[in-house]
């Protein structure tokens, strides 16, 4: 394909991404729930957050509740990378310079902005909503930004959408939220993903074990994220026993083939993932002794370990 052809194709894709972003913003603004669902990538962060919080988190991320927004949020830049697009949104106002009273403004000031991450699946769909632009960051001194930070860090609670959650999901999300500042939004997302992945591998789920499954999910997320888990507290809150929680957690981990550095369910990267990649690229496989050591480590995932304190600067979805 010629450079002109590639340029034209990119322009068409960028315009389509911008149009999809406008449709999404308007659907959130007007509360069109069914249209929003159609615009989201199934199983994406955006879809999970929508099931958890409905419109509230999206309205917060897009700042649609601010008087300065007043219907002005619109696309102003898009970056394409293969089948992924980052669409930046913003509320802009003209910046008047001296001696330009009778001219169209050439410079603009962005009051605030947000971004949409889109994936191409026969058409653009939204996979994630981010409350900042690629060149910006949240300002803790700004009340709106501070509230967003507090929500993502789990210090402020958004109401759960019970109708979109099964009984176990609603229970562990409610319990995790109740511990203000302990679990951030990415950890809630990981908990929901873990449970739904597990359900997808089961023919049936015993409804008499709803509370104990929920306790197992919270235990694993807490353990995976390097916290000293107070299993007695979890057992008390869910009305079960320590042994039962460990049994549920083991079954979850075994069925999902997961450990504490699984990027599906943990906010912490595998500290030796880089070396695994290097070994793979040069065709080197760990020796049997190393494989055995790794297997032994997997068997210790339920041991209590000392961990560093939580990172207070952690924002959320990455």
N, C-alpha and C positions, 0 to 999 in steps of 0.2 A: 504494500500500500504506500502511496506517495506521502510526502510530508504534508501536503495540502489535505489529502484524504484523512490522515491521522488527526490533523488540526480540526477539520470539520467534524469528525466523529467525537473528539473530545469536547468541542463546543456544544454539540447536541446533548451529550451525556451531562455536561455541567448544567445546561439549561433545564434538563429533565430533573436533576437533583434539586435545583433551586425551586422548581415548581412543586416538587414533592414536599420540600421543606415548608413552603407557603401553605400547602394543604394541611400539613400536620399542625402548624401553629394555629391556623384558623379552626381546625377541629378541636384542639385543646381549648382555645378561647371560647368556643361555643358549646363545649361539653358534648361533642358528638362521639359517644363511647364506641359505638360499633364501627364507625369510620376509623377511629384511632386504632382499634384492634387490627383492622385490615392493613394499616400502614406500617405495622411493626413486624420485624423479623421474628418468627416463632422461635422460642427458646433463647432469645437474646436477653441482654441485661434490661433493655427497655421493656420487653414483654413481661419479664419477671417483676420489675418494679411497678408496672401497670397493674398486675394482679395483686400486688401487695398494697399499693397506695392509691390506685385509681388515678384521677386527674391531679390530685394535690401535689405530688412530687413534680410532675411535668410543669404545672403552673408556677411552682416555686423556681424550678430550673430556668424557665423562660422569663421569669419575672413579670408575668402577666397581671399580677396583683398590684404592681407599682403604678401610681398615677402618672409617672413620667413615660410609661410605656404607651398607654392610650392608643392602642392599635397601630403603633409605629414599628414594631419589631419586624424586620424583613431581612432576606438574604443580602449579603454584600460581598462574599468571597466564597469560592469553592476550590478545594484541592482534590485532585483525582489521583489514585494509585491503584491501577488494575481495576478490580471490581469493588473497590471501596472509595467512598467520597467523604470528605470532611467539609460540611457546609457551615460556614460561619454566619451567624445572625447578629444583628445589632440595631440599636436605636441611635440614629445619627441626627445631628443638627448642624446647620451651616456655621462655619467660623468666619465671621465678617472681619475683613482687614481694612486698614485705612484706605480711603479713596476708592472703595469698591461699592459705594452705596447703590449705584445704578447697574451693577453687573451681577451676573449669576455667580454664586459662590464657587470658588475653585477648591476650597478646603472645607473639610468636615471634621467634626469632633464626635467621637463615639461616647455616648453616655454610659452604656453598658451593653453587654452582648452575651450570647451563649452559642453553642454549637450542636450540630446533629451529625452523628456518624451513621452513614448509610451503606447498605450492601446491595449489590446488584443481583437480583433473582428474577430474571425476565423483566423486571422493572425495579426501580429504586424502592427500598424499604428502610425504615429507621431501625437501627440496632442499639443505639445508645444516645441519650440526651445529656449534654454536659453544660453546666451553668457558667461557662467561661469560654473565651476565644483562645485560639492557639497561641497568641502572643500576649495573653493577659493572665491575671491571677486574681483570686478573691482577696478583698481587703477587709481584714477583721475589724477595722475602724468604721466601716460602712455598715449600718444596721441591717440592710438587706443581705449583704454578703455574709455578715456574722451569723445571721439566722440560717442561711444555707449551710455554712460550715458546721454549725451546731447540729443540724439535722443529719448531715452525712457522718458526723462523728458520733451519732447516737445520743447526743445530749438533749436534743429536742425530739419529741415523738410525733409522728404523723399517724392518724387513725388508719388501722388496717381495714381492708375491704373483705370482710368475712365471707361474703357471697362468692368470692373468687378463689377461696382457699378451702382445702379439706380440713377435717377436724385436727389432725396432727399438725398441719402447717400453721393453722391459726394459733394453736396452743404454743408451739415452740417459738414462733415469732412474737407472740404476746409476752411470753416469759423473758425472752432475750431483750425485748424493748424495755421491759420493766426495770432492768438494771442500767439506769441512765449512765451513758458514757462508756459502758463496758463493751458493747458490740456496735461497730459502725455499720453503715448501710451495705458495704460490700460483704461483710460477714453475714448479714441477714440474707443477702442474695445468694451467697454460697450455701447457706443452710437450706434454702428453698430448692436450689439446684440439686443439692445432694439428695434430698428426700424424693424429688421427682425422678431423678436418675434411678434411684433405688426402686421406686414404684414401677418404673418402666421395665425392670428386669424381673418383676414378680407377677405371677398369675393372679394371686389374691393377697390381700393384706388383712390380717386378723384384726377386726374392729375392737376386740376386747383389749388389745395392746396399744391403743392409740396413745395413751399417756406415756407408756414406756418407750415407744418408738420416738416420740417427741423428745423425751429426756436423752435418748441415745444420740439424736441429732445435735442437740445443744452441747452435749459432752464432747463429741468429736470436733465440732467447730471450735470450742474453747481450747481443746487440747492442741489441735492443729495450729492454732494461732499463738502458741507458746505461752499459754497461761497456766499457772498452777491451778488445776481444776479442783474446786471444792465439791467433791462428789456427794458429800453429806448434804450440802445445801441443795444440790440438784434433786437428790432423792426426796428431800423434804418437800420441795416446791411441786414436784410432779406426783407425789404420793406413791413412791415405789422404793425399791431397795438398791443399794450399791451394786450388788451382784447382778441384778436384772439390768441395770443401766449398762454395765460392762458387757453383758451378753448381747444386748441390742447393738451397742457400738461395734463390737467385734463382727457381728453379722453384717452390719452396714459396710464396714471396711472391707470385709472379705468379698461380698457380692460386687462392690464397686472397684475392687482391686486398687485401693487407695492408701496412701500414707500421708504423713504430715506435710510433705512438700509437694503435694499434688496441686497443680495450679487451677484445677477445677474447683477446689474447695478451700484452699488456703490462701491467705493474703501474703504469705512469705515465700520467696523463691527458693528453689533447691540450691543450697550453697555450692554443690559440685556439678550443677547442670552444665556449666560452661565446659568443664573437663570431659563430661560424658559426650558432649557434642564434638569436641576435638578428637576424642578417641574414635567416635563414629566416622568422622570425616577422613581419618587416616587409616581406617580399617583395623583398629586395635580393639580387641575385646578384653574386658577384665578377666584376670585369671580366676580359676575355680575358687581359690581362697578368698578373693575379693567378692565373688558372687555369693559365697557362703556368708561372708561378713555382712553384706548388704541384706541377705535374707534374715540373718540374725537381728539386724537393726529393725527390719520390718516387724519382727516379732515382738519388739519392745515398744511399739507405738503407744501402749497404754501405761507405760511406766511414768511416774511423776518425775519431771525434770526441772531444773532451775532455768529460768528464762529472763531475758532483759525486759525492762518495763515497756509498756505500750508507747508507741510513738505518737505524741500528742499532735504532731503536725500532719499525721496521715489524713488524707482528704477522703478518698473513697474509690469508686470504680476506676480502674486503670485500663 
